Amino acid sequence: MVQPYLIVLPTEKRGSGVFATDDIPAGTTIEISPAIVMESTDRGHLDQTKLHDYIFEWNPVANQCCVGLGYISIYNHACPSNCAYEMDFENDLMEIKTTRDIKKGEELFINYNGSFDDEKPVWFEVQ
């Protein structure tokens, strides 16, 4: 389920991103999408492809990874972010919720470290 007021558009420096076509209140679930879960043995292969930039660590001990379907893998990184993601390991789903009010036209961001305000450095230069 991807809300109809979300759209993927090109960004100036980050390729594509997810944007709001309407105002969205804080605490709104804007997406629930399936995740394709892969074993740690697949990770070595994925790391040699473009998919490396779109996968998430999966499960509490992070010995798996996943690609989120829907728009999940298109959200760009920010800290703090205006959205947060939750993983449903039992049902192989990922959910995106807004962490504050979002204005029409605003880009939606998640924090790739998990928590919306986790300041741990990421593996790439933040633009």
A tleap script that builds the chain and sets N, CA, C and O, in Angstrom:
source leaprc.protein.ff14SB
mol = sequence {
  NMET VAL GLN PRO TYR LEU ILE VAL LEU PRO
  THR GLU LYS ARG GLY SER GLY VAL PHE ALA
  THR ASP ASP ILE PRO ALA GLY THR THR ILE
  GLU ILE SER PRO ALA ILE VAL MET GLU SER
  THR ASP ARG GLY HIE LEU ASP GLN THR LYS
  LEU HIE ASP TYR ILE PHE GLU TRP ASN PRO
  VAL ALA ASN GLN CYS CYS VAL GLY LEU GLY
  TYR ILE SER ILE TYR ASN HIE ALA CYS PRO
  SER ASN CYS ALA TYR GLU MET ASP PHE GLU
  ASN ASP LEU MET GLU ILE LYS THR THR ARG
  ASP ILE LYS LYS GLY GLU GLU LEU PHE ILE
  ASN TYR ASN GLY SER PHE ASP ASP GLU LYS
  PRO VAL TRP PHE GLU VAL CGLN
}
set mol.1.N position { 0.841 -1.164 0.000 }
set mol.1.CA position { 0.000 0.000 0.000 }
set mol.1.C position { 0.890 1.232 0.000 }
set mol.1.O position { 1.599 1.511 0.967 }
set mol.2.N position { 0.837 1.953 -1.094 }
set mol.2.CA position { 1.525 3.237 -1.199 }
set mol.2.C position { 0.429 4.284 -1.340 }
set mol.2.O position { -0.402 4.204 -2.246 }
set mol.3.N position { 0.428 5.263 -0.445 }
set mol.3.CA position { -0.616 6.273 -0.496 }
set mol.3.C position { -0.578 7.021 -1.827 }
set mol.3.O position { 0.500 7.246 -2.377 }
set mol.4.N position { -1.742 7.407 -2.350 }
set mol.4.CA position { -1.784 8.063 -3.664 }
set mol.4.C position { -1.189 9.474 -3.681 }
set mol.4.O position { -0.990 10.044 -4.753 }
set mol.5.N position { -0.905 10.038 -2.513 }
set mol.5.CA position { -0.315 11.381 -2.467 }
set mol.5.C position { 1.211 11.337 -2.395 }
set mol.5.O position { 1.843 12.317 -2.002 }
set mol.6.N position { 1.798 10.211 -2.772 }
set mol.6.CA position { 3.259 10.086 -2.887 }
set mol.6.C position { 3.619 9.957 -4.354 }
set mol.6.O position { 2.896 9.340 -5.137 }
set mol.7.N position { 4.748 10.546 -4.714 }
set mol.7.CA position { 5.202 10.493 -6.105 }
set mol.7.C position { 6.732 10.441 -6.126 }
set mol.7.O position { 7.396 11.048 -5.286 }
set mol.8.N position { 7.277 9.711 -7.094 }
set mol.8.CA position { 8.724 9.658 -7.282 }
set mol.8.C position { 9.078 10.687 -8.348 }
set mol.8.O position { 8.524 10.695 -9.447 }
set mol.9.N position { 10.029 11.563 -7.983 }
set mol.9.CA position { 10.477 12.620 -8.887 }
set mol.9.C position { 12.001 12.688 -8.882 }
set mol.9.O position { 12.639 12.236 -7.931 }
set mol.10.N position { 12.585 13.250 -9.934 }
set mol.10.CA position { 14.040 13.457 -9.913 }
set mol.10.C position { 14.403 14.521 -8.881 }
set mol.10.O position { 13.642 15.457 -8.634 }
set mol.11.N position { 15.583 14.356 -8.285 }
set mol.11.CA position { 16.099 15.346 -7.338 }
set mol.11.C position { 17.319 16.003 -7.957 }
set mol.11.O position { 17.861 15.514 -8.948 }
set mol.12.N position { 17.746 17.102 -7.375 }
set mol.12.CA position { 18.874 17.835 -7.927 }
set mol.12.C position { 20.192 17.067 -7.801 }
set mol.12.O position { 20.988 17.047 -8.739 }
set mol.13.N position { 20.426 16.430 -6.636 }
set mol.13.CA position { 21.725 15.793 -6.386 }
set mol.13.C position { 21.639 14.310 -6.044 }
set mol.13.O position { 22.673 13.651 -5.933 }
set mol.14.N position { 20.445 13.771 -5.876 }
set mol.14.CA position { 20.329 12.416 -5.345 }
set mol.14.C position { 19.613 11.443 -6.269 }
set mol.14.O position { 19.099 10.430 -5.795 }
set mol.15.N position { 19.560 11.705 -7.538 }
set mol.15.CA position { 18.852 10.804 -8.451 }
set mol.15.C position { 17.359 11.027 -8.351 }
set mol.15.O position { 16.849 12.048 -8.810 }
set mol.16.N position { 16.659 10.088 -7.759 }
set mol.16.CA position { 15.219 10.196 -7.551 }
set mol.16.C position { 14.919 10.242 -6.062 }
set mol.16.O position { 15.753 9.876 -5.234 }
set mol.17.N position { 13.718 10.696 -5.736 }
set mol.17.CA position { 13.268 10.728 -4.352 }
set mol.17.C position { 11.755 10.645 -4.301 }
set mol.17.O position { 11.080 10.744 -5.325 }
set mol.18.N position { 11.230 10.463 -3.098 }
set mol.18.CA position { 9.789 10.383 -2.879 }
set mol.18.C position { 9.321 11.737 -2.361 }
set mol.18.O position { 9.914 12.297 -1.438 }
set mol.19.N position { 8.252 12.260 -2.961 }
set mol.19.CA position { 7.725 13.575 -2.612 }
set mol.19.C position { 6.244 13.481 -2.277 }
set mol.19.O position { 5.547 12.569 -2.722 }
set mol.20.N position { 5.778 14.440 -1.486 }
set mol.20.CA position { 4.364 14.522 -1.112 }
set mol.20.C position { 3.635 15.431 -2.089 }
set mol.20.O position { 4.112 16.526 -2.389 }
set mol.21.N position { 2.492 14.994 -2.587 }
set mol.21.CA position { 1.669 15.834 -3.455 }
set mol.21.C position { 0.549 16.503 -2.668 }
set mol.21.O position { -0.300 17.182 -3.245 }
set mol.22.N position { 0.548 16.309 -1.339 }
set mol.22.CA position { -0.440 16.915 -0.453 }
set mol.22.C position { 0.195 17.066 0.921 }
set mol.22.O position { 1.221 16.440 1.188 }
set mol.23.N position { -0.378 17.872 1.794 }
set mol.23.CA position { 0.077 17.951 3.182 }
set mol.23.C position { -0.217 16.620 3.869 }
set mol.23.O position { -1.248 15.998 3.614 }
set mol.24.N position { 0.698 16.183 4.746 }
set mol.24.CA position { 0.540 14.913 5.463 }
set mol.24.C position { 0.807 15.173 6.941 }
set mol.24.O position { 1.856 15.717 7.283 }
set mol.25.N position { -0.118 14.797 7.824 }
set mol.25.CA position { 0.113 15.011 9.254 }
set mol.25.C position { 1.187 14.080 9.824 }
set mol.25.O position { 1.448 13.008 9.279 }
set mol.26.N position { 1.799 14.504 10.919 }
set mol.26.CA position { 2.761 13.666 11.643 }
set mol.26.C position { 2.083 12.380 12.093 }
set mol.26.O position { 0.898 12.371 12.428 }
set mol.27.N position { 2.856 11.289 12.096 }
set mol.27.CA position { 2.343 10.005 12.572 }
set mol.27.C position { 1.510 9.238 11.566 }
set mol.27.O position { 0.878 8.243 11.923 }
set mol.28.N position { 1.493 9.677 10.313 }
set mol.28.CA position { 0.704 9.024 9.266 }
set mol.28.C position { 1.497 7.884 8.632 }
set mol.28.O position { 2.657 8.063 8.261 }
set mol.29.N position { 0.877 6.721 8.509 }
set mol.29.CA position { 1.475 5.631 7.738 }
set mol.29.C position { 1.277 5.962 6.271 }
set mol.29.O position { 0.147 6.062 5.794 }
set mol.30.N position { 2.380 6.132 5.561 }
set mol.30.CA position { 2.286 6.517 4.153 }
set mol.30.C position { 2.586 5.359 3.206 }
set mol.30.O position { 2.307 5.439 2.009 }
set mol.31.N position { 3.153 4.286 3.746 }
set mol.31.CA position { 3.458 3.131 2.903 }
set mol.31.C position { 3.648 1.888 3.748 }
set mol.31.O position { 4.275 1.936 4.806 }
set mol.32.N position { 3.106 0.778 3.280 }
set mol.32.CA position { 3.404 -0.565 3.797 }
set mol.32.C position { 3.664 -1.414 2.570 }
set mol.32.O position { 2.768 -1.619 1.752 }
set mol.33.N position { 4.881 -1.908 2.435 }
set mol.33.CA position { 5.259 -2.651 1.233 }
set mol.33.C position { 6.006 -3.927 1.585 }
set mol.33.O position { 6.655 -4.010 2.628 }
set mol.34.N position { 5.911 -4.930 0.701 }
set mol.34.CA position { 6.646 -6.169 0.920 }
set mol.34.C position { 8.148 -5.960 0.815 }
set mol.34.O position { 8.620 -5.024 0.169 }
set mol.35.N position { 8.875 -6.835 1.451 }
set mol.35.CA position { 10.333 -6.858 1.363 }
set mol.35.C position { 10.756 -8.214 0.807 }
set mol.35.O position { 10.238 -9.254 1.214 }
set mol.36.N position { 11.695 -8.187 -0.119 }
set mol.36.CA position { 12.288 -9.430 -0.615 }
set mol.36.C position { 13.500 -9.699 0.276 }
set mol.36.O position { 14.494 -8.975 0.221 }
set mol.37.N position { 13.409 -10.732 1.087 }
set mol.37.CA position { 14.445 -11.043 2.072 }
set mol.37.C position { 15.429 -12.045 1.477 }
set mol.37.O position { 15.040 -13.038 0.862 }
set mol.38.N position { 16.720 -11.755 1.678 }
set mol.38.CA position { 17.776 -12.614 1.154 }
set mol.38.C position { 18.733 -13.006 2.271 }
set mol.38.O position { 18.906 -12.268 3.242 }
set mol.39.N position { 19.332 -14.138 2.130 }
set mol.39.CA position { 20.258 -14.653 3.136 }
set mol.39.C position { 21.609 -13.951 3.042 }
set mol.39.O position { 21.924 -13.315 2.036 }
set mol.40.N position { 22.385 -14.074 4.084 }
set mol.40.CA position { 23.690 -13.408 4.128 }
set mol.40.C position { 24.599 -13.871 2.990 }
set mol.40.O position { 25.458 -13.111 2.545 }
set mol.41.N position { 24.425 -15.097 2.515 }
set mol.41.CA position { 25.247 -15.585 1.405 }
set mol.41.C position { 24.972 -14.821 0.106 }
set mol.41.O position { 25.838 -14.737 -0.765 }
set mol.42.N position { 23.763 -14.264 -0.019 }
set mol.42.CA position { 23.423 -13.463 -1.197 }
set mol.42.C position { 24.042 -12.076 -1.137 }
set mol.42.O position { 24.221 -11.427 -2.168 }
set mol.43.N position { 24.368 -11.621 0.058 }
set mol.43.CA position { 24.846 -10.251 0.247 }
set mol.43.C position { 26.113 -9.973 -0.572 }
set mol.43.O position { 26.239 -8.902 -1.166 }
set mol.44.N position { 27.032 -10.910 -0.607 }
set mol.44.CA position { 28.264 -10.729 -1.368 }
set mol.44.C position { 27.994 -10.468 -2.843 }
set mol.44.O position { 28.671 -9.651 -3.468 }
set mol.45.N position { 27.012 -11.156 -3.395 }
set mol.45.CA position { 26.639 -10.935 -4.790 }
set mol.45.C position { 25.987 -9.568 -4.964 }
set mol.45.O position { 26.302 -8.841 -5.906 }
set mol.46.N position { 25.080 -9.223 -4.057 }
set mol.46.CA position { 24.376 -7.935 -4.143 }
set mol.46.C position { 25.338 -6.758 -4.023 }
set mol.46.O position { 25.165 -5.735 -4.686 }
set mol.47.N position { 26.344 -6.908 -3.178 }
set mol.47.CA position { 27.301 -5.825 -2.967 }
set mol.47.C position { 28.107 -5.509 -4.225 }
set mol.47.O position { 28.740 -4.457 -4.304 }
set mol.48.N position { 28.089 -6.399 -5.197 }
set mol.48.CA position { 28.805 -6.174 -6.453 }
set mol.48.C position { 27.886 -5.610 -7.545 }
set mol.48.O position { 28.284 -5.495 -8.705 }
set mol.49.N position { 26.656 -5.261 -7.160 }
set mol.49.CA position { 25.694 -4.739 -8.127 }
set mol.49.C position { 25.165 -3.387 -7.664 }
set mol.49.O position { 25.448 -2.944 -6.551 }
set mol.50.N position { 24.415 -2.758 -8.510 }
set mol.50.CA position { 23.784 -1.485 -8.172 }
set mol.50.C position { 22.788 -1.647 -7.017 }
set mol.50.O position { 22.502 -0.677 -6.314 }
set mol.51.N position { 22.264 -2.841 -6.815 }
set mol.51.CA position { 21.323 -3.079 -5.710 }
set mol.51.C position { 21.957 -2.831 -4.346 }
set mol.51.O position { 21.243 -2.628 -3.364 }
set mol.52.N position { 23.281 -2.844 -4.269 }
set mol.52.CA position { 23.958 -2.574 -2.992 }
set mol.52.C position { 23.458 -1.283 -2.355 }
set mol.52.O position { 23.341 -1.203 -1.132 }
set mol.53.N position { 23.161 -0.273 -3.167 }
set mol.53.CA position { 22.724 1.026 -2.656 }
set mol.53.C position { 21.255 1.043 -2.252 }
set mol.53.O position { 20.768 2.066 -1.770 }
set mol.54.N position { 20.535 -0.061 -2.436 }
set mol.54.CA position { 19.095 -0.082 -2.187 }
set mol.54.C position { 18.660 -1.149 -1.193 }
set mol.54.O position { 17.462 -1.331 -0.979 }
set mol.55.N position { 19.597 -1.855 -0.585 }
set mol.55.CA position { 19.223 -2.919 0.339 }
set mol.55.C position { 19.281 -2.430 1.780 }
set mol.55.O position { 19.962 -1.455 2.097 }
set mol.56.N position { 18.560 -3.124 2.637 }
set mol.56.CA position { 18.505 -2.855 4.068 }
set mol.56.C position { 18.974 -4.095 4.816 }
set mol.56.O position { 18.757 -5.220 4.368 }
set mol.57.N position { 19.614 -3.883 5.951 }
set mol.57.CA position { 19.884 -5.003 6.848 }
set mol.57.C position { 18.533 -5.513 7.340 }
set mol.57.O position { 17.618 -4.720 7.561 }
set mol.58.N position { 18.398 -6.818 7.513 }
set mol.58.CA position { 17.106 -7.397 7.881 }
set mol.58.C position { 17.267 -8.310 9.083 }
set mol.58.O position { 18.266 -9.021 9.189 }
set mol.59.N position { 16.363 -8.302 9.929 }
set mol.59.CA position { 16.142 -9.086 11.155 }
set mol.59.C position { 17.003 -8.557 12.301 }
set mol.59.O position { 17.984 -7.849 12.071 }
set mol.60.N position { 16.642 -8.896 13.512 }
set mol.60.CA position { 17.308 -8.283 14.681 }
set mol.60.C position { 18.817 -8.479 14.764 }
set mol.60.O position { 19.506 -7.647 15.354 }
set mol.61.N position { 19.339 -9.535 14.202 }
set mol.61.CA position { 20.786 -9.742 14.263 }
set mol.61.C position { 21.455 -9.427 12.929 }
set mol.61.O position { 22.652 -9.660 12.760 }
set mol.62.N position { 20.690 -8.902 11.991 }
set mol.62.CA position { 21.190 -8.412 10.698 }
set mol.62.C position { 22.016 -9.448 9.938 }
set mol.62.O position { 23.030 -9.103 9.331 }
set mol.63.N position { 21.596 -10.703 9.966 }
set mol.63.CA position { 22.305 -11.695 9.166 }
set mol.63.C position { 21.603 -11.944 7.834 }
set mol.63.O position { 21.963 -12.857 7.091 }
set mol.64.N position { 20.602 -11.125 7.542 }
set mol.64.CA position { 19.926 -11.149 6.259 }
set mol.64.C position { 19.852 -9.716 5.744 }
set mol.64.O position { 20.146 -8.764 6.466 }
set mol.65.N position { 19.456 -9.583 4.493 }
set mol.65.CA position { 19.211 -8.255 3.941 }
set mol.65.C position { 17.942 -8.325 3.122 }
set mol.65.O position { 17.419 -9.407 2.856 }
set mol.66.N position { 17.448 -7.162 2.722 }
set mol.66.CA position { 16.232 -7.152 1.920 }
set mol.66.C position { 16.228 -5.969 0.971 }
set mol.66.O position { 16.944 -4.986 1.161 }
set mol.67.N position { 15.403 -6.093 -0.055 }
set mol.67.CA position { 15.049 -4.976 -0.919 }
set mol.67.C position { 13.590 -4.690 -0.633 }
set mol.67.O position { 12.740 -5.574 -0.740 }
set mol.68.N position { 13.303 -3.446 -0.268 }
set mol.68.CA position { 11.920 -3.050 -0.037 }
set mol.68.C position { 11.263 -2.704 -1.354 }
set mol.68.O position { 11.818 -1.950 -2.153 }
set mol.69.N position { 10.093 -3.248 -1.580 }
set mol.69.CA position { 9.362 -2.945 -2.802 }
set mol.69.C position { 8.561 -1.656 -2.604 }
set mol.69.O position { 8.808 -0.919 -1.649 }
set mol.70.N position { 7.619 -1.381 -3.482 }
set mol.70.CA position { 6.931 -0.093 -3.427 }
set mol.70.C position { 7.960 1.001 -3.656 }
set mol.70.O position { 8.817 0.887 -4.534 }
set mol.71.N position { 7.872 2.066 -2.860 }
set mol.71.CA position { 8.844 3.157 -2.952 }
set mol.71.C position { 9.947 3.028 -1.905 }
set mol.71.O position { 10.830 3.884 -1.841 }
set mol.72.N position { 9.919 1.987 -1.092 }
set mol.72.CA position { 10.808 1.856 0.071 }
set mol.72.C position { 12.264 2.172 -0.271 }
set mol.72.O position { 12.900 2.946 0.444 }
set mol.73.N position { 12.792 1.610 -1.314 }
set mol.73.CA position { 14.205 1.782 -1.634 }
set mol.73.C position { 14.508 3.090 -2.358 }
set mol.73.O position { 15.658 3.340 -2.719 }
set mol.74.N position { 13.496 3.929 -2.577 }
set mol.74.CA position { 13.690 5.201 -3.279 }
set mol.74.C position { 13.848 6.369 -2.299 }
set mol.74.O position { 14.403 7.406 -2.664 }
set mol.75.N position { 13.366 6.213 -1.058 }
set mol.75.CA position { 13.499 7.298 -0.081 }
set mol.75.C position { 14.972 7.614 0.142 }
set mol.75.O position { 15.783 6.708 0.336 }
set mol.76.N position { 15.314 8.876 0.115 }
set mol.76.CA position { 16.683 9.297 0.379 }
set mol.76.C position { 16.922 9.432 1.880 }
set mol.76.O position { 15.988 9.440 2.681 }
set mol.77.N position { 18.209 9.537 2.237 }
set mol.77.CA position { 18.639 9.612 3.634 }
set mol.77.C position { 18.723 11.056 4.123 }
set mol.77.O position { 19.151 11.954 3.399 }
set mol.78.N position { 18.306 11.251 5.364 }
set mol.78.CA position { 18.540 12.517 6.077 }
set mol.78.C position { 18.561 12.215 7.568 }
set mol.78.O position { 17.960 11.244 8.028 }
set mol.79.N position { 19.255 13.054 8.308 }
set mol.79.CA position { 19.280 12.950 9.768 }
set mol.79.C position { 19.229 14.359 10.356 }
set mol.79.O position { 20.141 15.157 10.140 }
set mol.80.N position { 18.180 14.659 11.087 }
set mol.80.CA position { 17.019 13.802 11.317 }
set mol.80.C position { 16.159 13.720 10.057 }
set mol.80.O position { 16.180 14.612 9.208 }
set mol.81.N position { 15.418 12.649 9.963 }
set mol.81.CA position { 14.549 12.464 8.798 }
set mol.81.C position { 13.120 12.888 9.152 }
set mol.81.O position { 12.777 13.046 10.324 }
set mol.82.N position { 12.304 13.068 8.125 }
set mol.82.CA position { 10.911 13.427 8.374 }
set mol.82.C position { 9.987 12.214 8.331 }
set mol.82.O position { 8.772 12.338 8.490 }
set mol.83.N position { 10.581 11.033 8.114 }
set mol.83.CA position { 9.850 9.766 8.150 }
set mol.83.C position { 10.723 8.722 8.850 }
set mol.83.O position { 11.937 8.884 8.969 }
set mol.84.N position { 10.088 7.672 9.298 }
set mol.84.CA position { 10.814 6.556 9.914 }
set mol.84.C position { 10.274 5.260 9.323 }
set mol.84.O position { 9.118 5.188 8.907 }
set mol.85.N position { 11.121 4.244 9.293 }
set mol.85.CA position { 10.653 2.949 8.809 }
set mol.85.C position { 10.673 1.932 9.934 }
set mol.85.O position { 11.494 1.989 10.850 }
set mol.86.N position { 9.738 1.001 9.828 }
set mol.86.CA position { 9.667 -0.135 10.743 }
set mol.86.C position { 9.652 -1.398 9.915 }
set mol.86.O position { 9.080 -1.438 8.826 }
set mol.87.N position { 10.292 -2.439 10.445 }
set mol.87.CA position { 10.357 -3.713 9.742 }
set mol.87.C position { 9.493 -4.733 10.478 }
set mol.87.O position { 9.575 -4.872 11.698 }
set mol.88.N position { 8.682 -5.426 9.731 }
set mol.88.CA position { 7.839 -6.504 10.257 }
set mol.88.C position { 8.487 -7.804 9.785 }
set mol.88.O position { 8.231 -8.278 8.679 }
set mol.89.N position { 9.332 -8.368 10.650 }
set mol.89.CA position { 10.111 -9.544 10.265 }
set mol.89.C position { 9.238 -10.778 10.059 }
set mol.89.O position { 9.558 -11.639 9.240 }
set mol.90.N position { 8.151 -10.863 10.790 }
set mol.90.CA position { 7.264 -12.025 10.693 }
set mol.90.C position { 6.544 -12.083 9.349 }
set mol.90.O position { 6.326 -13.163 8.800 }
set mol.91.N position { 6.176 -10.912 8.822 }
set mol.91.CA position { 5.394 -10.857 7.583 }
set mol.91.C position { 6.171 -10.314 6.383 }
set mol.91.O position { 5.595 -10.112 5.314 }
set mol.92.N position { 7.472 -10.077 6.551 }
set mol.92.CA position { 8.320 -9.551 5.475 }
set mol.92.C position { 7.741 -8.274 4.861 }
set mol.92.O position { 7.557 -8.170 3.648 }
set mol.93.N position { 7.460 -7.304 5.741 }
set mol.93.CA position { 6.911 -6.013 5.331 }
set mol.93.C position { 7.736 -4.885 5.909 }
set mol.93.O position { 8.382 -5.041 6.945 }
set mol.94.N position { 7.710 -3.744 5.233 }
set mol.94.CA position { 8.298 -2.521 5.763 }
set mol.94.C position { 7.230 -1.429 5.730 }
set mol.94.O position { 6.446 -1.330 4.786 }
set mol.95.N position { 7.221 -0.616 6.784 }
set mol.95.CA position { 6.230 0.450 6.922 }
set mol.95.C position { 6.950 1.791 7.072 }
set mol.95.O position { 7.946 1.893 7.789 }
set mol.96.N position { 6.442 2.805 6.396 }
set mol.96.CA position { 6.985 4.158 6.497 }
set mol.96.C position { 5.932 5.046 7.147 }
set mol.96.O position { 4.775 5.063 6.724 }
set mol.97.N position { 6.347 5.795 8.194 }
set mol.97.CA position { 5.461 6.746 8.876 }
set mol.97.C position { 6.145 8.104 8.932 }
set mol.97.O position { 7.369 8.192 9.027 }
set mol.98.N position { 5.348 9.151 8.874 }
set mol.98.CA position { 5.895 10.498 9.011 }
set mol.98.C position { 6.223 10.762 10.483 }
set mol.98.O position { 5.489 10.336 11.374 }
set mol.99.N position { 7.324 11.464 10.729 }
set mol.99.CA position { 7.726 11.799 12.098 }
set mol.99.C position { 7.338 13.229 12.466 }
set mol.99.O position { 7.439 13.632 13.625 }
set mol.100.N position { 6.898 13.983 11.476 }
set mol.100.CA position { 6.428 15.355 11.698 }
set mol.100.C position { 5.493 15.708 10.550 }
set mol.100.O position { 5.389 14.955 9.581 }
set mol.101.N position { 4.814 16.844 10.650 }
set mol.101.CA position { 3.955 17.295 9.557 }
set mol.101.C position { 4.786 17.507 8.296 }
set mol.101.O position { 5.903 18.021 8.356 }
set mol.102.N position { 4.236 17.109 7.166 }
set mol.102.CA position { 4.892 17.230 5.868 }
set mol.102.C position { 4.077 18.199 5.021 }
set mol.102.O position { 2.848 18.137 5.003 }
set mol.103.N position { 4.758 19.081 4.330 }
set mol.103.CA position { 4.100 20.040 3.435 }
set mol.103.C position { 4.049 19.502 2.005 }
set mol.103.O position { 4.936 18.763 1.577 }
set mol.104.N position { 3.015 19.876 1.283 }
set mol.104.CA position { 2.883 19.526 -0.128 }
set mol.104.C position { 4.154 19.945 -0.872 }
set mol.104.O position { 4.631 21.068 -0.711 }
set mol.105.N position { 4.695 19.037 -1.683 }
set mol.105.CA position { 5.896 19.315 -2.465 }
set mol.105.C position { 7.192 18.950 -1.762 }
set mol.105.O position { 8.254 18.971 -2.384 }
set mol.106.N position { 7.130 18.617 -0.478 }
set mol.106.CA position { 8.330 18.307 0.308 }
set mol.106.C position { 8.827 16.898 -0.010 }
set mol.106.O position { 8.036 15.978 -0.217 }
set mol.107.N position { 10.154 16.748 -0.045 }
set mol.107.CA position { 10.726 15.407 -0.201 }
set mol.107.C position { 10.653 14.679 1.128 }
set mol.107.O position { 10.849 15.270 2.191 }
set mol.108.N position { 10.369 13.390 1.052 }
set mol.108.CA position { 10.289 12.531 2.235 }
set mol.108.C position { 11.609 11.782 2.389 }
set mol.108.O position { 12.138 11.231 1.424 }
set mol.109.N position { 12.132 11.769 3.606 }
set mol.109.CA position { 13.417 11.136 3.892 }
set mol.109.C position { 13.268 10.115 5.009 }
set mol.109.O position { 12.427 10.265 5.896 }
set mol.110.N position { 14.098 9.071 4.955 }
set mol.110.CA position { 14.268 8.160 6.083 }
set mol.110.C position { 15.726 8.245 6.510 }
set mol.110.O position { 16.579 8.705 5.751 }
set mol.111.N position { 16.002 7.802 7.718 }
set mol.111.CA position { 17.379 7.716 8.192 }
set mol.111.C position { 17.830 6.277 7.951 }
set mol.111.O position { 17.258 5.349 8.523 }
set mol.112.N position { 18.829 6.084 7.130 }
set mol.112.CA position { 19.275 4.741 6.770 }
set mol.112.C position { 19.806 3.955 7.974 }
set mol.112.O position { 19.955 2.736 7.888 }
set mol.113.N position { 20.088 4.617 9.072 }
set mol.113.CA position { 20.558 3.923 10.271 }
set mol.113.C position { 19.415 3.315 11.083 }
set mol.113.O position { 19.671 2.620 12.066 }
set mol.114.N position { 18.181 3.555 10.701 }
set mol.114.CA position { 17.042 2.986 11.419 }
set mol.114.C position { 16.229 4.049 12.114 }
set mol.114.O position { 15.180 4.448 11.607 }
set mol.115.N position { 16.680 4.518 13.259 }
set mol.115.CA position { 15.966 5.550 14.000 }
set mol.115.C position { 16.063 6.884 13.261 }
set mol.115.O position { 17.115 7.214 12.714 }
set mol.116.N position { 14.977 7.647 13.241 }
set mol.116.CA position { 14.947 8.883 12.446 }
set mol.116.C position { 16.000 9.899 12.861 }
set mol.116.O position { 16.361 10.772 12.072 }
set mol.117.N position { 16.501 9.795 14.100 }
set mol.117.CA position { 17.480 10.781 14.573 }
set mol.117.C position { 18.841 10.168 14.922 }
set mol.117.O position { 19.631 10.785 15.637 }
set mol.118.N position { 19.116 8.962 14.424 }
set mol.118.CA position { 20.401 8.291 14.665 }
set mol.118.C position { 21.489 8.998 13.861 }
set mol.118.O position { 21.461 8.979 12.630 }
set mol.119.N position { 22.434 9.613 14.538 }
set mol.119.CA position { 23.476 10.413 13.881 }
set mol.119.C position { 24.712 9.626 13.474 }
set mol.119.O position { 25.698 10.219 13.037 }
set mol.120.N position { 24.683 8.312 13.607 }
set mol.120.CA position { 25.821 7.485 13.205 }
set mol.120.C position { 26.141 7.757 11.736 }
set mol.120.O position { 25.223 7.867 10.924 }
set mol.121.N position { 27.411 7.868 11.381 }
set mol.121.CA position { 27.763 8.132 9.975 }
set mol.121.C position { 27.264 7.025 9.055 }
set mol.121.O position { 27.222 5.857 9.441 }
set mol.122.N position { 26.887 7.399 7.838 }
set mol.122.CA position { 26.501 6.429 6.817 }
set mol.122.C position { 27.703 6.187 5.909 }
set mol.122.O position { 28.715 6.879 6.026 }
set mol.123.N position { 27.603 5.217 5.012 }
set mol.123.CA position { 28.731 4.777 4.207 }
set mol.123.C position { 28.994 5.650 2.989 }
set mol.123.O position { 29.880 5.333 2.195 }
set mol.124.N position { 28.260 6.729 2.819 }
set mol.124.CA position { 28.428 7.579 1.650 }
set mol.124.C position { 28.430 9.042 2.112 }
set mol.124.O position { 28.047 9.351 3.240 }
set mol.125.N position { 28.862 9.918 1.230 }
set mol.125.CA position { 28.875 11.343 1.554 }
set mol.125.C position { 27.459 11.902 1.442 }
set mol.125.O position { 26.835 11.818 0.385 }
set mol.126.N position { 26.960 12.468 2.532 }
set mol.126.CA position { 25.613 13.030 2.543 }
set mol.126.C position { 25.609 14.376 1.827 }
set mol.126.O position { 26.440 15.241 2.103 }
set mol.127.N position { 24.661 14.540 0.900 }
set mol.127.CA position { 24.563 15.784 0.125 }
set mol.127.C position { 23.463 16.657 0.663 }
set mol.127.O position { 23.229 17.747 0.141 }
savepdb mol mol.pdb
quit
